[in-house]
Amino acid sequence: MYLEKMLQSQGFGSRKHCQQLIKSGAVCIDQDIMQNPKQKLNLDNLVFEVYGKHYQYRENVYIALNKPAGYECSHQATHHFSVFDLFDDVLLNRGLQCVGRLDQDTTGLLLLTDDGQFLQALTHPKKHVGKVYRMQTADPISAEQIEQLEQGVELRNEQGTFAATDVQQLAACELQMTIHQGVYHQVKRMLAAVGNKVEQLHRVQIGALHCPELKEGEWIYLTPEQIALARTRETI
């Protein structure tokens, strides 16, 4: 791949802008200043610099973010910050998208990618990828409510019933459960359907992927092994 095309694929702007970056001496590989936009590159394990900042060539990006409260999963947030405010223009230029959504007041694991097939694989209803949520409830959780959640509840304007698996009561007003669908406000609506209310909601895991080391607002690039864990239907 030509140097100019590589830079464009990595989010550094138009072909013309990438040519200008190169000719200005802003791009280095192995400490050598690159000045030929048509320089052919071996992309395997390629690391390069733009204005002194190091980048690794990535055909696609797969990101895990510990989403803070007060951020919307939208490029055009209306009343709060956007999760995309947490990333620089180079990443945004790649067409970064959220893999599913979390409400603005919900925290926890959120994946983002520029790989449309990966996004489809995790969000298509037929894939049934498990998602683990931990929540604080307004009222103490009863055994009857847990049983109702496991058996399935009906949600207004939705077809069928919605059941949770691996329901665990962690404290009187703290619950963890797994869902395999992803309809609008599903967890909150399920708790409302059994006569309770979610006060705080945190997503712990997607598939078999969890990233407990991430602090709120922090993000990482996923490794191939972590990407495979996220694709796993069942949580571990």
SULURZI-V532550 format. One record per helix or strand. SS is the DSSP state (alpha for helix, beta for strand). FROM is the first residue (numbers start at 0). TO is the last residue. If there is no record, write none. Layout:
SS_FROM_TO + SS_FROM_TO
This chain:
beta_1_1 + alpha_2_8 + alpha_14_22 + beta_26_28 + beta_31_32 + beta_39_39 + beta_46_49 + beta_52_55 + beta_61_66 + beta_70_71 + beta_80_81 + alpha_82_85 + alpha_88_91 + beta_96_97 + beta_106_112 + alpha_115_122 + alpha_124_126 + beta_130_136 + alpha_142_150 + beta_152_153 + beta_160_161 + beta_164_170 + beta_173_178 + alpha_185_192 + beta_197_205 + beta_208_208 + beta_218_220 + alpha_223_230
